[in-house]
Amino acid sequence: MSQPTSSTQAHHPCPSQVQVNTGASGCGSQFKAQESEAFIAPPSIPTSTLQTSTPQLLQEGLPPAFRMGFKTWLIYRWKQICAACVLGCAVIMTGNVVGWSVEVSRIMEDPNTNFNFTQDDHQWLVSCGGIAAIFSTAGAGMLVELVGPCRLLGFMLVPAAIGWILMATTLSLPWIYVGRVITGAIGFMITTVAQPVIAEMCLPDVRGLLSSLTEIMVSVGMLLVYILARFLSWQTTTLICGVLLFPLVTAILFVPESPYWLLRRGREKMALRSLMRLRAPEHDVDSELSNIREAINQQTQHSSIKQQFLSLKETANYRPVVLVTSMFLLRELGGAMNIFMYAVFFFENAGVMLDPFSCSIVLGFSRLIFTVISATIIDKVGRRPLLLSSTLICSLTLYITGGVLSMEDQGIGWLPLACVVLYVASFGMGVGPVPWILLGELLPTPVRSIGASIVTSVFVVVLFIVTNVFPDVATAIGVENACLIFATFQLILALIVFLFVPETRGRTLEELQQAFVGNELLTPFSQTGRQGYTPAYGSTFPSGMSFPSSSQEKVR
């Protein structure tokens, strides 16, 4: 190979040392092969701005977005951002499924339908999507291993669109149930597939931001339905939800497949090409591919579903699965989905003197705005602080809401709305997005597909139960007592987070894979010297400040 002549080449060696047949030799030909696989060839980064590799920049204590400047950082990460945005848009459908529950009240009041609705139909139409999701999410891991996560996402959107169109055009109540089951099953399955693959595609300095996209898109999907339900008929709203999926199917076909999945399937050259399409030309693709391969090879062989189940017996594998499952269990018992899916019912029974559909829009905006804020600061603040503070505020606001509703004074009907808006805002900051981020970060590579299926299956089972029984429970004990129960579960979640959840900011997936190895039970990464622990890189301490000491890290 000839010696590089430009200063950029001198600082950034040829990104691929793996033998790939490009039809020519030398660094220049490999760059051509790389650019031909990319979406668009990005502009080059000035050598004066980018003198070191991304890991070196991260270890210096400041993310590339702050050290290089936003424009240069965007050039260096734009491929990952594009891929994550496309995959994240698929999760809008999950928000549509959750938000469409408010349309059930519209259907009951529609004089042009002859569905003979009952209160039982109301509850079952809201929750029946969760029944099918129990089975679809349980099988998601097997389908991911067979097809690949990106291709599977594209395939699933087609029947989902058909389900929405069926609901919008039918004149029969049973067919609405069928469409609801189809869209619910696929909607929650999409979340199961999208979250881990986004985490696998992203480097540590942008993983928190881009992993938050799924929760942002859920909020977008919910808000979209809330707004459409306020101004359009339920048929038009439902039809729009289906039609919007078709352009997305085409876009997903251009997203490169997960390099982790390709390596697990033994397709090393395809994994290399996938990384080259997701990384800037200056990135050391070979080193990253080697790290991924080493992380996979360190574990027992787990290419088959049976072997992944067997890998769950290992302590380092089942601990994070149990931890993430517990977070999702308590998250749903904390009442968030009941408020979102029964927003109209909740505000009517809480005595709020405003249009319940307008109140739903306020909730949707609150969740979206604060989820976006969370995404922008999560790589600065960290996962643990956001999640812990969010659960505590959610618990406090629900206790206040329950106390206010227990009072007989009807002159403060605005206060429940204010408390619920604060609850939703806090939910959007931490309880909503962070568990999904941890789902993609904490589950080890040997059991990532099966682990995600287990976690999401428990999530949808609990979701179905709580959404199905909520109207009966609220009628029996009162909305105020239901809020107090939700608040208690949020408090328990805060305790779990404080004791057991590690800070994942700035750590690679390979490092996190070692977090639960050993005999220590409380808060992995809390002790220095464990599994070669070093202070978390990617922090946002200003230049000149030192990293936290070991005692500070223990407190954190």
N, C-alpha and C positions, 0 to 999 in steps of 0.2 A: 504494500500500500504506500502510495507516495506521501511525502510529508505535507501537512497542511501549510498553505501559504498565507491565508488571511488571519487576522488577529482573532476573529470569531472562532475559526476552526482551531486555533491554538488553544483557546480557553475551553472549547467544547469539543471533545473528541467525537468521533463517529459514533452514533447512538447504538449501533447494532454490531455485536461481535458474533452473533449466531449466524451460521452459514445459511443464508437465504438466497435462492437463485433469483437474482434480479436482472440477469442478462448482461451484466457488466461487473466490473470490479471497482473497488475504491469507495471512499467515503461519499463522493459526489453522487455515484449511481445509487447508493443506498438511500441518500436523501431523496432522490427522485422517486424511489420505490415507496419511501415513507409518505411523501407528499401525494402520490397518486392514490394512496389509501385514505388520505385525510378528507374531511369535508371540503375545506378550502385551504390552500397553502397560507399559513399565517405570516404576517410581516416579521422580519428578523428582529431580534432584541438587541439593542446596542450593547456592545461588550463592556463599555464603561458602566452600564447600569447593572448588568448581570454578570458578575465575575465569578460567582460560585454556584455550586449545585444547590438544588432545593433543600436537601437534608442539611447542608452546611448553613444555609440561610436560617432554617428553622432552629438549629442548635444554637445560633447566635442570640436567640431569645425573642425575635420579632418576626411575625408572619411576613411572607413576601409582599402582601398587599400594602404593608406599611413601609417596608424597607425599600422595595423597588419602585413604589408609586403605583397608584391604582391602574393607570393605563398599561404599564408594562406587565403588572400582575394579571390583568385581564387577557393580554395577549398570550401569556404563558399558561393560562388555565382555561381558555375559552372553549376548547374542545370538550373538556369535562363538563363545563357549564351547559353547553348545548345538549350533550347526551343526557345529562341529569334532568334538564328542563323537559325534554321530550318524554322521558320515562315518567317524570313527575306529573305531566299533564294527564297521563292515563288515570291517575288517582283522583282526578276531578270527578270521575264517575262514582267513586266511593262517596264523595260528598253529596252528589246528586241522590244517591240511594238513601242516605241519612236525611237529607233535607226534604225529599219528596214526601216524607211522612206527614208534613203539614197539609199536603193536598188531600189526605183522607177526609179531613173536615170539609173541604170543598166538595168532594164527591158526595158526601152525605147530604149536603145542602143543595146540590144541583137538581133543579126541577126537571131537567131534560133527561135524566137517567131513571131507569126503573130497576135499580139493583136491590131494593128492599134491604137497605143497610140496617144492621143492628150494632149495638155497642161491642159485641164480641167480634164482629167483622172489623170494626175500627182497630181493636187491639191486635187482631191477627194480621191485618194488612200492614200494620206498622212493623210487626216483629217477624213475619213469616220469612222474610229474606234471610234472617239469621239461621233458620232451620237448614236451608240448603247450604248456607255458608259453612255450617259445621262440617259437612262432607267435602265441600270444595276446598276449603283450607287444609283439611287433613290430607287430601291428595295432592296439594300443591307441590310439596317437596318431591314427590315421585315424578310429577310432570316436569318440574324444573330440571331434574337430572336427566330425563329422557330427551327433552326438546331444547333446553337452554332457556334462561330467564327472559331474555329480550324477545326471542321469537315467540315464546309462550304469551307474553303480554300482547303482541300484535294479533295472535290468533284469537285470544279471548275477547277482544273488543268487538268482533263481528257478531257473534251470538248475543252479546250484550246490547248492541244497537238494535238487533231484531226484537229483543225483549221489550225495549222501550217503545218501539213502534207498535208492537202488538198491544201494549197497554193503552196507547193513545188512540188506537183505531177500533178497539173492540167495543161491543155493546153488551157483553156478557161478563158478569162478576167473576165466574171461575177463570176466565182468561186473564183478568187483571191479576188474580192470584198467581197464575202461571208466569206472567211477565215479571211480577214482583219477586218470585222465587229465582228466576233466571238472573235478573239484574242484581239481586242481593248476593247470590252465590258468586257471581263473577266479580262484583264490586269489591267484596272483602278479600277475594282471592288475589286480585290485582295488588292490593296493599301488601299481602304476604310476599309476593314475588318482587315488587318494585323496591322495597326498602333495602333488603340485603344487596341487591345488585348495584344500586346507586352507591352504597358504601364501598363496594369492591372496586368500582371504577374511579373513585376519587382519592387524591392524595390527602394526607392528614390535615394540611392547612386549610382546605376547603371542604372537608368531609362534613363538618358540623353544619355549615351553611347549606350545602347541597342536600344533605340528608333531611334537612328541615323542609325541603320542597314538598315532600309528600303530605305533611300536615298542612302546609300552606294551601296546597291544591285541594285537600279535603275541605278546608274553610271556603275556598273559592267556589267549589261545587255546591256547598250548602247555601252560601249567600246567593248564588245564581238562582237556585230554586226558590228561595225565600222571596226574592225580588219578582221573579216571573209569576209566582203564585199570587202576589199582591195585585198584579195588573192584568194577567192573562187567565184564560180558562185553564183548567187542569189538563185538558187534552193537548192544548198547544204547548204548555210547559213540558209535558211528558215527551211530546214529539221532538222538541228542540234538544232535549237530553240525548235522544238517540241519534239524531242527525249529526251532532257535533263530533261523534266518535269516528266517523268515516275518514276525515282527513288525518286523524291521528294514527290510524292503521298504517297509512302510507309512510308517515314520518318515522315510525318505529322501525320500519324495514331498513332505514339507513343508519341506525344506531349499531355500533360494533358490539359483538357479544362479549359477555363477561370473561376476562382473561383467566380468572379463577376457575370458572366452569370448564373452559377449554383445556386448561392444564389437567384438571381432574379427569377429563375424558381422553387425555394423552395426545391432544392436538397442539403440540408446542409451537409449530410454525404459525398456526392460526392465532394462538395466544400472543405471539410476538407482534403480528400484524394488528391485532386488536389494541395492544398497548401503544403501538406507533400511531394509531388513529386517535388515541385519547390523550397523548402527551405531545408537548412541544418538541420541535426538532432538537433542541439543545438538551433535552432530558436523557439521562442515562437509562435507556430502556432495558439494556442487558442486566444491569444490577437489580432493577426492580423485578424483572422476570426471574432472576436467580433467587431473590428473596422469597417470592411467591412459591417457587418450586420447592425451596428448602422448607418453608412452613408447611407445605402439603406433605412432603416426604418425611418430615419428622414424626408425623402421626401414622397410625396404622392405616393400611389401605382401606379406603372408604368410598370407592367408586359406586358400589351398589347400595340400594336402599337397606338391605339386610345388614350390611356392614356398618352403615351409619347408625342403625338402631343398636348394634352391638357396641359401637363407640360411646354410646350414652352411658354405659356402665362406668366409664372412667370419670374420676372425680373432677378433673379439669374440664370435662365436657358437660356433665349434668348440672354442676353448680350454677353456671351462668344461665342455663335453660330454666332452672327452677327460679332463679332470681328474677329474670325478665318476665316469666309467667306470673309470678306473684305481683309484680308491678302492674301488669295489665289487669289481673283479677281485681285488685283493690281500686284501680283507676275506674273500672266500670261500676263497681259497687259504690263508688263515690258520687254517682248520679249524673254525670255529665251528659251521657247519651239520652237519659230520660228527659232532661231539660231541652236538649236539641230536637229530639224526635217528637216530644209532646209539648212543644213550646206553646201552641195555642191553648191546649188543655191546661197547662200549668198556669198561664197568666189569667185565664178565665177563672180558675179555682182560687188563685191567690188574691183576687179582688183588685187587680190592677185596672184603673179606670182609663185605659187606652185601648186602641184597636190591637188585638193580639197578633195579627199578621204584621202590623207595623213594628210591634215589639220584637217579633222574630227577626226582622231585618236589622234592627239595632243590635241584637245578639250576634247575627252573622257578621256585621261590620266589626264589632268589638273583637270577635275571635280572629278574624282575618288580620286586622291591624296589629294586634299584639303577637300573633304568630309570626308576622313579618319582622317585627321588632326583635323577637326572640332569635330568629334566624340570623339577623345582622350582628348580634352581640354574643351568640353562643360560643364562638371560637375565641372570644376575648374573656368572657366571664367563666365559661366552663359549664359542663352538664349538671354536676352535683348542685352548685349554688342555685341555679335556675329551678331545678326540679324540687329541691327542698323548700325554697321560699314560696314557690307556687303552691305546693300542697298545703303549706301552713295557711296561706292567705285564702285558699279555697275552703279549707275547713272553717276558718274564722267567719267568712262571709255566709256560709251555710248555717252556722250556728246563729248568726245575727238574723238571717232570713227566717229561720224557724221561730226565733223569739218574737220577731215582729208579727208574724202571721198568727202567733198565739194570742196576741193582744186583740181586744175587741174594738179598739179605736179605729174607725174606718177613715179617719182624716189623713192617714199617712199611707194611702194606697200607692204612692210613688216610691216609697222606700223599698218594698220588695223588688221592684224593677231595678232600682239603683244597685241593690245588693247582688242581684243575679247578673247584671252587667259587669260588676266588679269581679264576680266569680268567673264569668266567661273570659274576661280579660286575663285574669291570672291563669286560667286553664290554658289559654293560648300561649302564654309565656313559657310554661314548663310542663304541666301535666299532660297537655295535648301532644306536643311534638317530641319531647325528650325520650319517652319510652320507645317511640318508633326509631329514633336515632340509635338508642342503645340496643335495640333489636338487631340492627345492622352491624353494630360495632362489637358487642360482647359475645355473640354466638360464635363458637370456634369453627374453623373451616371444616373439620371432619363431620360436624353435625349441623352445619348452617342451614341446609335445606330442610332437613327433618325437624330441627329445632324451631325454625320459623313457622313450620306447619303446626307443631305442637302449641307454640305460644298463641298463634292466631286462632287455632281451634278452640282453645280455652277462652280466648277473648270473645269469639262469636257465640259460644255456648252461654257465657255469662250475659252477654249483650241480649241474646234472645230471651233469657229468663227475666232479666230486670225490666226490659221494655214490655214484655207480655203481661207481667203482674203489676206493673206500676199503677195503672189506673185503679185497679181493685184495691191495692194497698193504700193509695192516697185517699180513696173514698172511705176506706175502713178506719184508718187511723188519723187521717187528715194530712194535707200537704205539709203543714208545719212540722209534724213528727217525722215525716219522710225526709225532710231536709236535715233534721237532727241526726238521723241514721246515716245519711250520706256524709255529713260532716265528720262523724266518728270514723268512718272508713278512710276518709282523706287523712285524718290524723294518724291512723295506723300506717298508711302509705308513707307519710313523712318519717315515721320511725324506721321503717324498712330502708328508706333511702339513706338516712343518717348512719345506720349501722353497716350496711352491706354494699351499697352501690359505689364503685370506684369512679374516679375522674378519668375520663377517656380522652380528653382534649389533647390533641397533638401527638398521640401515640398511634403507631401503625397497627394494622390488624394483626400483624405477626407478633408484635409486643403484647397486644391485648390477649392473644391466644394463650400466653403464659401467665396471665393475671391470676387465674384460679388454681394454679398448680401449687401444691404444698398443703400444710396442715392448718395454716391460718384461715380463720373463718370470717373475721370482721374486716370489711373494707379492703379489698385487694389493692395493692400498690401503696398501702399506708406505711410500709416499712422499707427503709433503704436497705440495699444489699440483697434484696430478694429477687430472684430470677434476673440478676444483672440490672436491677432497677437504676435508672438515672432520672434526674429531674425532668419533668415533662417539657419537651420542646414545643415550640409553637405558642408559647405564652405571649402576652402582649405587654409585658413590663417595659417601661420606657428604657431607652438606651442608657446604660450605665448602672442600672439596678441589677442586683443579684437575684438568683432564683431563690425560692423559699428554702429555708433550712429543713433538716429532717424533722425537727420538732414541729415546725409550722406545717409541714406536709402531713404529719400525723393528725394535727388538729383539723386540717382541711378534709 
